[in-house]
Amino acid sequence: MTTLPPFPPPPAGFAPPSAPGLTLTPCRPADLPFLHRLYRSTREDEMAATGWDAGFVRTFCDQQFAAQHRDWIGRFPAAAFLLIRRGRDPVGRLYVDAAPAALHVIDISLTPAVRGRGFGTALLTALIGQAAAGGRIVTLAVDPLNQRARSLYRRLGFRETGRSPSRLTLSHPGDSNGLAQPGAPMLGSVG
């Protein structure tokens, strides 16, 4: 793997969300090999559809992971880059940029072994509660083709606030109960 910029120190005053059975700690350089494997796991379905050979997929994912890491470290120098652990085992990442008006989820990714088991829901619900307590909203972006993630965000009450061919921008109004506000357009209902 190429040399990548280090993670910034955790932002002062930001407390990671908590969820039963999970521990969140600041990412360290030693976590990069796991984070790289995690990234590849999030692209498996997409890469399988390309028909590319395994060597090319590996090279492509290596380049994409490095580019993503550099971009996010550069664009979000004050963000919390957190490793998610279940017991001693790393199982995901949560990257959050804490601004005065919003907590922006840069990324939340879990390993295939723990996807669909409620951990993402628990972490996002905790983050929504944190945002509500501080009078902030929660924002994030999602690939429009990622139906599983979109379904989760819809259930949690996120609303679509923007759209491009490759990204839907969503926000949660900051109510701590995790439900959409009555009358608010839900994800997918905005044309």
N, C-alpha and C positions, 0 to 999 in steps of 0.2 A: 504494500500500500504506500502511496506517496505521502510525503510529509504534509500534515494538515495543521492549520493554525490551532492553538490551544483554545480550550473553552474559557470564556471569561469567568471571573469569580462570581459566585451567586450574588444577586442584587441584595443590598441592605434592606431589611424590613419586609422582604417577601418570604412568607411561610409557605412551604409546599402544601398542597392539599393532602389530606389523609384519607385513606380508605382501608377498611379491615383487611388484614392479611398482606398488605403491601407496605413497602418502605420506599421513600423517594430520597435520593441523595444526589448531590451535584455530580455531573459527569466529569470524568477524569480522562487524561490521555490513554490510560490503560483500558478504558471502556470502548475505545474506537473499534477494535476487532469485532466485539459483540454488536455494536451499533451498525457496523457495516453488514454483518450477517442479517440483522433485523431489517435493514433497508432492503436487501435482496429479497427477503421473504415477503415484503409488502408489494413487490413487483412481479412475483412468480406468475400469477394468472395472466397479467399483461404480456410478459415475456414469452409465455407458452404460446400465446396466440400469434406471435411474430413468425414462428418457424425458424428462428435463428438457431445456429448450433450453440452448444453449451459454452464453448470457449468465447464466442462473440458475446453472448449474453453476460458472461462473467466480466469481460472487459468493459462492456457498456455500463453495467451496474457499478463497477469500480469507478469509472469516470463520473457517472451521475451522482454517486454518493459523495465523492470528493467535491464536485461542483456545488452540490446542495450544502454541504458542511461549510465550505468557504463563504457561500452566499449568506447563509443564516448567521454565521458568526460576524460577518461584516455588517449586515443589515440590522441585526439585533444585538448590539454589544452589551446591552444591559439586561438581557433576558436571563431567565432561569433555565438552564439546560440540565434536565433531571433524568436520572436513570431510575427505572421502576424495578424493584426487586420483590420477589415473593420468597420469603425466607432468605437464603443466601444467593439464590439464583436470579440473575437479571432476566426480566421478562418483557421489558419495553422501555420506551422513552416518552417523556412529556416535556416539551419545550414551550415555555410561556413567557411572553413579553408583558410586563406589568406597567401600564401607563396610568396616568391619573384618572382617565375616564373609562378605561377598559382593560380587561385581562385578555390578551390576544393569544389564542392557542396556535402557536406556530406549527406544532405537530404533536400528535399522540399516535403511537404505534405500539402494538403488542405482538409477541411471538405467536405463531399459529397454535401452539399448545395451550395458550390461555385466552385466545380470542373467543368471544361469545359466552364468557363465563361471568359477566357482570363487572369486571374490573374497570373497563373503560367507562361504563355507566357510573360506577362509584366515584371514580376520579373526577369526571366532568360534573357530576352532581355536587361534589365537594367544592370544586372550583366555582360553580355557579353560586353556591352559598357564600363563599369568600367574597365574590364580586358584589353580591347583594349587600353584605355587611359593610362594604366600603362604598356603596352607592355607585358601583360600576356595572357595565355590561360585559358580556363575554363574546368575543368575536373569533371566527375561524374561517378557513376556506377548505373546500372539499372538491375532489374530482367528481364531475357530474355522473360519471359511470360507476362510482363506488356506491352501489345501492345499499350495501350493509352499513356503511358509515352514515349515509344519508338517513336511513331508517332510524338509527340510534339518535342522531341529532334531532330528527322530527319528534321522536318520543320525548326527548328532553325539553322541547319547546323552542328550539332555534328557528329563526325566521330567515328567509332569503332576503338579502339586502343588495345583492349585486350578482352579475352573471357575465361570464365570458365563455368562449368555446371550451376552455380547459379548466375553469374554476367556477364554483359557486361560492359567493361570500355570504356567510351567515352570521347572525347575532342572536344573543339571548338577552331578553330585556332586563335581566338582573333580579328577577323575583326568585326568592330562595326555595320555592316549592318545586321547581323543576318542571312546571307546566306552562304551556303557552298562554299568553294573555288572551282573554275573550276578544274575538273580532280581529285578531292579528292574522295577517296572511301567513300561512304555514309554508314550510319548505316545499317547493315544487308547485305552489299555487300561483306564483307570480310569473307572468308570461315573459 
